[in-house]
Amino acid sequence: MKKILLASVIACTAIVAGCASSGNPAIKNVTADELRENIIKGKTTKYDIKALYGEPNSVSLSNGYEIWTYQYGESTSHPTNFIPIVDMFSSGADSQGKSIIFEFYKNGTVKNYSFSKSNDTYKSGILGKG
């Protein structure tokens, strides 16, 4: 009974403590294909973008054009991070991220956009090289 309880506590701790996210969750499931279907250069407006993805993470100006940046990232710790002593030998995290950058004409329509996606694995500990 004690072993089951201990295993349950460790599993719950790993689940709760093992995940983190930041940025705009509205772009979490966005794909390049979806952007190609929904964004029409010279026609899609700032209002359309806000309706789809909400407020941007940042707004800036470049060469007189307004730039909106949307970012989202999440990281999931490896289960070995939560096992005493084992984590000294092998620990890490899996990380996924997305970024969408919109450039707007002065009339408020999309001039250009870019989409990037990343998937990384971070390893640490004595055996974590590789």
GITAZI-V293445 format. One record per residue. PHI is phi in degrees with one decimal (none if undefined). OMEGA is omega in degrees with one decimal (999 if undefined). D_LAST is the distance of its C-alpha to the last C-alpha in whole Angstrom. Layout:
# GITAZI-V293445
PHI;OMEGA;D_LAST
PHI;OMEGA;D_LAST
This chain:
# GITAZI-V293445
none;179.9;39
-64.2;179.4;37
-65.6;178.6;34
-65.1;178.8;34
-62.6;179.3;35
-62.7;178.3;32
-62.3;178.6;29
-64.7;179.0;31
-63.3;179.0;31
-63.2;179.7;27
-62.7;179.6;26
-64.1;178.3;29
-62.6;179.9;27
-64.1;-179.7;24
-67.7;-177.3;25
-70.8;-174.8;27
-85.8;-171.7;25
-87.9;-176.4;22
-128.4;175.3;23
-147.5;176.6;24
-140.1;177.1;25
-150.9;177.9;27
96.8;-173.9;29
-97.0;-177.6;31
-65.5;179.3;31
-64.7;179.8;33
-100.9;-177.2;31
-52.8;-175.1;28
-104.9;-179.9;29
-68.4;176.6;30
-120.7;177.0;29
-61.4;178.6;30
-63.0;178.6;33
-62.0;178.2;34
-62.9;178.9;35
-59.4;-179.6;36
-75.6;-171.8;39
-96.1;-174.0;40
-107.9;178.3;40
-114.0;-179.0;42
-59.5;179.9;42
82.4;-178.4;46
-124.4;179.7;47
-66.1;-175.3;44
-103.7;174.3;45
-57.1;-179.6;44
-64.5;176.6;45
-62.4;-179.9;44
-63.1;178.7;40
-63.3;178.7;41
-65.0;-179.6;43
-78.2;-168.2;39
-123.9;180.0;37
76.6;-179.2;39
-71.3;177.1;39
-71.4;175.2;36
-69.1;177.4;33
-151.4;177.1;35
-129.3;178.9;38
-145.7;176.2;38
-119.2;176.5;40
-141.8;-178.7;39
52.8;178.1;42
85.4;179.2;45
-102.5;178.1;43
-79.7;-178.2;41
-118.7;175.2;38
-111.9;179.3;36
-119.6;175.1;33
-115.5;179.2;31
-138.7;173.9;28
-148.3;176.9;26
-148.4;174.9;23
-144.1;-177.9;22
-134.9;178.8;19
-123.1;179.7;18
-70.9;174.2;17
-70.4;-178.8;15
-57.2;-179.0;18
-65.1;178.1;16
-60.9;-172.4;17
-104.7;178.8;21
-106.0;-179.0;21
-53.4;-179.1;22
73.1;178.8;20
-59.0;-177.8;17
-63.6;176.3;16
-69.5;-177.9;16
-93.5;-176.2;13
-152.5;175.4;11
-150.4;179.8;12
163.9;-178.6;12
-154.5;171.9;13
-104.7;-175.1;14
-130.3;175.7;16
-127.2;178.9;19
-145.9;176.0;21
-138.6;177.4;24
-143.5;174.3;27
-127.4;178.5;30
-120.6;178.0;32
-111.2;173.7;36
-114.1;-174.5;38
-114.2;168.5;42
-67.1;179.0;45
-63.5;178.4;48
-81.5;175.3;50
90.6;177.1;47
-97.5;-177.7;45
-69.4;174.6;42
-87.7;-178.8;42
-160.3;175.1;38
-151.1;175.3;35
-138.3;-178.4;31
-132.1;174.4;28
-135.9;-177.0;25
-139.7;178.7;22
-135.0;174.2;18
-135.0;-177.4;16
-131.3;171.8;12
-122.4;178.0;10
-108.5;-179.4;9
-123.9;175.6;8
-146.0;-176.0;9
94.1;-176.0;11
-60.0;-179.0;11
-96.4;-173.4;8
-78.3;179.5;6
-73.7;174.1;4
134.4;999;0
